[in-house]
Amino acid sequence: MHKMEHISPPQAQPKPRKQTQGVRKTDSTESIKEFGQVDVPTVQTNIHCLTIIGQIEGHLILPPQNKTTKYEHIIPQLVAIEQNPDIEGLLIILNTVGGDVEAGL
């Protein structure tokens, strides 16, 4: 009789996690909290795109269920756009239910 040898299947080694993902996520989260936007790859262009989502929240604090863009996030961007000689145009994207009136413009 032949003896059956016990052969165990090869063990899969766990893949090491990349440290850059955690750092990247933290940077994105901080960017959203601080500036209201995510850092996207920069492309040389003479047109700046400014996105307004929901109402512009200023002196009145709106309920948490309302989508808002804080004016503290918009004003610094507008000043930077105005002072940058390379920017020749501004594209404002309104993502609101009622358009410019609902956004507070």
C-alpha positions as CSV (number, residue, x, y, z in Angstrom):
1,M,0.0,0.0,0.0
2,H,1.0,3.5,-0.7
3,K,1.1,6.0,2.0
4,M,-0.8,9.2,1.3
5,E,1.2,12.2,2.0
6,H,-0.5,15.2,3.5
7,I,0.1,18.2,1.3
8,S,-1.2,21.5,2.5
9,P,-2.1,24.2,0.0
10,P,0.1,27.2,-0.3
11,Q,-0.8,29.9,2.1
12,A,-1.7,33.2,0.6
13,Q,0.4,36.0,2.1
14,P,-1.6,39.2,3.0
15,K,-0.7,42.2,0.9
16,P,0.8,45.1,2.8
17,R,-1.3,48.2,3.0
18,K,-0.1,51.3,1.3
19,Q,0.5,54.2,3.7
20,T,-0.2,56.8,1.0
21,Q,-3.9,56.0,1.0
22,G,-4.5,57.0,4.6
23,V,-2.4,60.2,4.2
24,R,-4.2,61.1,1.0
25,K,-7.6,60.6,2.5
26,T,-6.7,62.8,5.4
27,D,-5.4,65.5,3.0
28,S,-8.6,65.4,1.0
29,T,-10.8,65.6,4.1
30,E,-8.8,68.5,5.5
31,S,-9.0,70.3,2.1
32,I,-12.8,69.8,2.0
33,K,-13.2,71.1,5.6
34,E,-10.9,74.1,5.1
35,F,-11.7,75.2,1.5
36,G,-14.9,73.4,0.6
37,Q,-13.3,71.7,-2.3
38,V,-11.0,68.7,-3.1
39,D,-7.6,69.3,-4.6
40,V,-7.7,68.2,-8.2
41,P,-4.8,67.9,-10.5
42,T,-3.9,71.4,-11.8
43,V,-4.1,72.1,-15.5
44,Q,-2.8,75.3,-17.0
45,T,-5.9,77.2,-18.1
46,N,-7.1,80.8,-18.2
47,I,-10.6,79.9,-17.0
48,H,-11.4,79.1,-13.3
49,C,-14.4,76.9,-12.4
50,L,-16.3,77.8,-9.2
51,T,-18.9,75.3,-8.0
52,I,-21.8,76.5,-5.8
53,I,-23.9,73.6,-4.3
54,G,-27.2,74.5,-2.7
55,Q,-27.7,77.8,-1.0
56,I,-24.9,80.2,0.0
57,E,-24.7,80.1,3.7
58,G,-23.7,83.4,5.2
59,H,-24.9,85.2,8.3
60,L,-27.7,82.8,8.9
61,I,-26.9,79.2,9.7
62,L,-29.2,77.0,7.7
63,P,-30.6,73.6,8.9
64,P,-28.2,70.6,8.4
65,Q,-30.5,69.0,5.9
66,N,-30.0,71.9,3.5
67,K,-27.2,71.7,1.0
68,T,-25.0,74.8,1.4
69,T,-21.8,76.4,0.3
70,K,-20.3,78.6,2.9
71,Y,-19.5,82.2,1.8
72,E,-16.1,81.8,3.7
73,H,-15.2,79.3,1.0
74,I,-16.3,81.5,-2.0
75,I,-14.9,84.9,-1.1
76,P,-11.2,83.8,-0.8
77,Q,-11.6,82.1,-4.2
78,L,-13.1,85.1,-5.8
79,V,-10.3,87.4,-4.5
80,A,-7.7,84.9,-5.7
81,I,-9.3,84.8,-9.1
82,E,-9.5,88.6,-9.4
83,Q,-5.9,89.0,-8.4
84,N,-4.5,86.3,-10.7
85,P,-3.4,87.9,-14.0
86,D,-3.4,84.5,-15.7
87,I,-7.2,84.0,-15.2
88,E,-9.3,85.6,-17.9
89,G,-12.7,84.1,-17.1
90,L,-14.8,82.5,-14.4
91,L,-17.3,79.7,-14.9
92,I,-19.8,79.4,-12.0
93,I,-21.5,76.0,-11.8
94,L,-24.8,76.3,-9.8
95,N,-26.1,73.0,-8.4
96,T,-29.2,74.2,-6.7
97,V,-32.9,73.4,-6.9
98,G,-34.1,77.0,-7.5
99,G,-31.1,78.3,-9.5
100,D,-29.5,81.6,-8.7
101,V,-32.4,82.9,-6.5
102,E,-32.3,79.7,-4.4
103,A,-28.5,80.1,-4.1
104,G,-28.8,83.6,-2.7
105,L,-27.2,85.3,-5.7
